[in-house]
Amino acid sequence: HEARKVFDAVIIDLNPSSSFMIKCALSHATHIVCPIRPDMYSVQGLTGLKKLIDSAFALSSPPKIITLLNAVPSWDDDFISRIRVALSNPALAKQIVADKKTGQAATVIGRFLRNPSDTHVLENWVPETTMLKAYFAEPKSGGFFTISRHSSSGSYGQRLASRLSAVATEISNFIKLDPLDGQDSGRHSQEA
């Protein structure tokens, strides 16, 4: 509550579990950004999160879930749009599913888009790339991430930076991050 007086957005990065810390965060969250890979286990995990919020925690004011497709095996800007069109076009669906590199992911994404489990699915997505790296602390720390970053070098660096920026903009637009007190003066954003 104190952070909301100072910051436009408070971002809490938590692991997917059913712990007390998760319940505390979800009890005060307005939105959840849930990145999922295009595989059935990730989609099932999203369904499990929804059940956890609705049943196990029984939150009186549950946060809205925003789904970000992550590690999609395509840089094609129209990939998700083509899958959406293919949902009502059997010929296009057959062509997309037949692609050796992206067919399996397209199948899962298509199934998910048909039934998104009451979540808002972002139009932008994060492509599969080795340029998103996570660095680990010393082994004695238990292997927790100490820093994550994207590399802006390489042939796809600028495209990745642009894609991540588009994702952030879409999330901001969806949430409509207006100052809570209606005044801009003296307020600033910070990642947590």
Secondary structure as a PSIPRED ss2 file (coil, helix, strand):
# PSIPRED VFORMAT (PSIPRED V4.0)

   1 H C   1.000  0.000  0.000
   2 E H   0.000  1.000  0.000
   3 A H   0.000  1.000  0.000
   4 R H   0.000  1.000  0.000
   5 K H   0.000  1.000  0.000
   6 V H   0.000  1.000  0.000
   7 F E   0.000  0.000  1.000
   8 D C   1.000  0.000  0.000
   9 A C   1.000  0.000  0.000
  10 V C   1.000  0.000  0.000
  11 I C   1.000  0.000  0.000
  12 I C   1.000  0.000  0.000
  13 D C   1.000  0.000  0.000
  14 L C   1.000  0.000  0.000
  15 N C   1.000  0.000  0.000
  16 P C   1.000  0.000  0.000
  17 S C   1.000  0.000  0.000
  18 S C   1.000  0.000  0.000
  19 S C   1.000  0.000  0.000
  20 F H   0.000  1.000  0.000
  21 M H   0.000  1.000  0.000
  22 I H   0.000  1.000  0.000
  23 K H   0.000  1.000  0.000
  24 C H   0.000  1.000  0.000
  25 A H   0.000  1.000  0.000
  26 L H   0.000  1.000  0.000
  27 S H   0.000  1.000  0.000
  28 H H   0.000  1.000  0.000
  29 A C   1.000  0.000  0.000
  30 T C   1.000  0.000  0.000
  31 H E   0.000  0.000  1.000
  32 I E   0.000  0.000  1.000
  33 V E   0.000  0.000  1.000
  34 C E   0.000  0.000  1.000
  35 P E   0.000  0.000  1.000
  36 I E   0.000  0.000  1.000
  37 R C   1.000  0.000  0.000
  38 P C   1.000  0.000  0.000
  39 D C   1.000  0.000  0.000
  40 M H   0.000  1.000  0.000
  41 Y H   0.000  1.000  0.000
  42 S H   0.000  1.000  0.000
  43 V H   0.000  1.000  0.000
  44 Q H   0.000  1.000  0.000
  45 G H   0.000  1.000  0.000
  46 L H   0.000  1.000  0.000
  47 T H   0.000  1.000  0.000
  48 G H   0.000  1.000  0.000
  49 L H   0.000  1.000  0.000
  50 K H   0.000  1.000  0.000
  51 K H   0.000  1.000  0.000
  52 L H   0.000  1.000  0.000
  53 I H   0.000  1.000  0.000
  54 D H   0.000  1.000  0.000
  55 S H   0.000  1.000  0.000
  56 A H   0.000  1.000  0.000
  57 F C   1.000  0.000  0.000
  58 A C   1.000  0.000  0.000
  59 L C   1.000  0.000  0.000
  60 S C   1.000  0.000  0.000
  61 S C   1.000  0.000  0.000
  62 P C   1.000  0.000  0.000
  63 P C   1.000  0.000  0.000
  64 K E   0.000  0.000  1.000
  65 I E   0.000  0.000  1.000
  66 I E   0.000  0.000  1.000
  67 T E   0.000  0.000  1.000
  68 L E   0.000  0.000  1.000
  69 L E   0.000  0.000  1.000
  70 N E   0.000  0.000  1.000
  71 A E   0.000  0.000  1.000
  72 V E   0.000  0.000  1.000
  73 P C   1.000  0.000  0.000
  74 S C   1.000  0.000  0.000
  75 W C   1.000  0.000  0.000
  76 D C   1.000  0.000  0.000
  77 D C   1.000  0.000  0.000
  78 D C   1.000  0.000  0.000
  79 F H   0.000  1.000  0.000
  80 I H   0.000  1.000  0.000
  81 S H   0.000  1.000  0.000
  82 R H   0.000  1.000  0.000
  83 I H   0.000  1.000  0.000
  84 R H   0.000  1.000  0.000
  85 V H   0.000  1.000  0.000
  86 A H   0.000  1.000  0.000
  87 L C   1.000  0.000  0.000
  88 S C   1.000  0.000  0.000
  89 N C   1.000  0.000  0.000
  90 P H   0.000  1.000  0.000
  91 A H   0.000  1.000  0.000
  92 L H   0.000  1.000  0.000
  93 A H   0.000  1.000  0.000
  94 K H   0.000  1.000  0.000
  95 Q H   0.000  1.000  0.000
  96 I H   0.000  1.000  0.000
  97 V H   0.000  1.000  0.000
  98 A H   0.000  1.000  0.000
  99 D C   1.000  0.000  0.000
 100 K C   1.000  0.000  0.000
 101 K C   1.000  0.000  0.000
 102 T C   1.000  0.000  0.000
 103 G H   0.000  1.000  0.000
 104 Q H   0.000  1.000  0.000
 105 A H   0.000  1.000  0.000
 106 A H   0.000  1.000  0.000
 107 T H   0.000  1.000  0.000
 108 V H   0.000  1.000  0.000
 109 I H   0.000  1.000  0.000
 110 G H   0.000  1.000  0.000
 111 R H   0.000  1.000  0.000
 112 F H   0.000  1.000  0.000
 113 L H   0.000  1.000  0.000
 114 R H   0.000  1.000  0.000
 115 N C   1.000  0.000  0.000
 116 P C   1.000  0.000  0.000
 117 S C   1.000  0.000  0.000
 118 D C   1.000  0.000  0.000
 119 T C   1.000  0.000  0.000
 120 H E   0.000  0.000  1.000
 121 V E   0.000  0.000  1.000
 122 L C   1.000  0.000  0.000
 123 E C   1.000  0.000  0.000
 124 N C   1.000  0.000  0.000
 125 W C   1.000  0.000  0.000
 126 V E   0.000  0.000  1.000
 127 P E   0.000  0.000  1.000
 128 E C   1.000  0.000  0.000
 129 T C   1.000  0.000  0.000
 130 T C   1.000  0.000  0.000
 131 M C   1.000  0.000  0.000
 132 L E   0.000  0.000  1.000
 133 K E   0.000  0.000  1.000
 134 A E   0.000  0.000  1.000
 135 Y E   0.000  0.000  1.000
 136 F E   0.000  0.000  1.000
 137 A C   1.000  0.000  0.000
 138 E C   1.000  0.000  0.000
 139 P H   0.000  1.000  0.000
 140 K H   0.000  1.000  0.000
 141 S H   0.000  1.000  0.000
 142 G C   1.000  0.000  0.000
 143 G C   1.000  0.000  0.000
 144 F C   1.000  0.000  0.000
 145 F E   0.000  0.000  1.000
 146 T E   0.000  0.000  1.000
 147 I E   0.000  0.000  1.000
 148 S E   0.000  0.000  1.000
 149 R E   0.000  0.000  1.000
 150 H E   0.000  0.000  1.000
 151 S C   1.000  0.000  0.000
 152 S C   1.000  0.000  0.000
 153 S C   1.000  0.000  0.000
 154 G C   1.000  0.000  0.000
 155 S C   1.000  0.000  0.000
 156 Y C   1.000  0.000  0.000
 157 G H   0.000  1.000  0.000
 158 Q H   0.000  1.000  0.000
 159 R H   0.000  1.000  0.000
 160 L H   0.000  1.000  0.000
 161 A H   0.000  1.000  0.000
 162 S H   0.000  1.000  0.000
 163 R H   0.000  1.000  0.000
 164 L H   0.000  1.000  0.000
 165 S H   0.000  1.000  0.000
 166 A H   0.000  1.000  0.000
 167 V H   0.000  1.000  0.000
 168 A H   0.000  1.000  0.000
 169 T H   0.000  1.000  0.000
 170 E H   0.000  1.000  0.000
 171 I H   0.000  1.000  0.000
 172 S H   0.000  1.000  0.000
 173 N H   0.000  1.000  0.000
 174 F H   0.000  1.000  0.000
 175 I H   0.000  1.000  0.000
 176 K C   1.000  0.000  0.000
 177 L C   1.000  0.000  0.000
 178 D C   1.000  0.000  0.000
 179 P C   1.000  0.000  0.000
 180 L C   1.000  0.000  0.000
 181 D C   1.000  0.000  0.000
 182 G C   1.000  0.000  0.000
 183 Q C   1.000  0.000  0.000
 184 D C   1.000  0.000  0.000
 185 S C   1.000  0.000  0.000
 186 G C   1.000  0.000  0.000
 187 R C   1.000  0.000  0.000
 188 H E   0.000  0.000  1.000
 189 S C   1.000  0.000  0.000
 190 Q C   1.000  0.000  0.000
 191 E C   1.000  0.000  0.000
 192 A C   1.000  0.000  0.000
